[in-house]
Amino acid sequence: MFVTEYLDDICSDMSVFHGVRDITREMDGPTFFKLAWRLDAYNGAALAAALRDAEETKQEEQEKGVMTLEELQAFGPAMPQVGQEVGLFSIARIPEDS
């Protein structure tokens, strides 16, 4: 999670879930990050923003034609098999005694 992208949401969640009204005055850096790291466990603004961004990213990838792992696996092995012709090349096994 990039803190700067979600800072307003984090501030809101800190207020709601931890009772921190002003993160700049009431907590030091290590405490801030310790609590901010756990905010995704709550159903708050930071989680909602992260989920929304993840959904947008997923839609963008689908529009670009980025395939999922399952779609890639459906195409078969990542490399040609012995005896298979691929474009200009034929795949052959080199004899072991060579």
N, C-alpha and C positions, 0 to 999 in steps of 0.2 A: 504494500500500500504506500502510495506517495503522500506524505503528510500534507504537503503544500496544496495538492489538488483537492483534498477533502477537509481542509482546516476548519472551515465554518461548520461543517457537519460534525467534526470531532469536538469542537467547542460546545456545540449543542448537546451532544451525547455526554460529554464530561459533566455538563450541568445537570442533565436529567439522571444519569446513572450513578454519578460519583459525587454530586453536590458541589462541584467546583464551578464557581461563578466566573472567575477570571483566571485562565490558565497561565497568563504571563506573570501574575503576582502571587498565586497560591501554590505553585508547585515548581520544583526544579526540573531540569531536562530529563534525568533518568526516571523520575517518577512519572512524568508526562508520557514518555515512550512506553513504560511498563503498563500503564493503564490504557493508552491508545491502542497498543498491540492487541488488547483483549476486547476491544469494542465490537468486533465482528461476532462475538458471542451473544450480543444483545440485538434485539430487533429495533435498531435505531436508525438515525439519519445517515451515519457513515456506512452502515451495511447496505441501506437502500441505494445510496449513491454508487457504491462499489458494484452492486448487482446490476444496476442500470447501465453502468459503463461496460460491464462484462457482456451484457446482452447486446449493446450497440456494437462492440467489437466482434462478437459472434456473427451478427448480421452483416457487418462490413466484410468479414472473411467469406461468408457465403456468397455475397454479391461479387467478390473478386474471383470466386471459383476455388478457394482454398478447400482442399478435401480433408475430411476427418480421417482418423486412423482406420476406422472400419471401412471407409470407402477405398482407401489405399490398399488395404488387405484384400478387398474384393477383386482387385486387379490381378492378384496372384503374386508370385515371388518377385522380389525386387530386382533380381538378376535373371538373365536368360538361362534356360536349362540346356544341357548338352543335347545337341542335335537340332535345337531350335534355330530357325532362321530369323534374323533380326535385321531388317533393312538390307544393307549392303553386305552384311557379314553372316557367316554361319558359325555357330558355336560348336567347337569340337573339343574332345578331351585329348590332352597330350599324353602319349604313352609314357608310362613310368620309367621305362628303360632308356629313354632319350637323354 
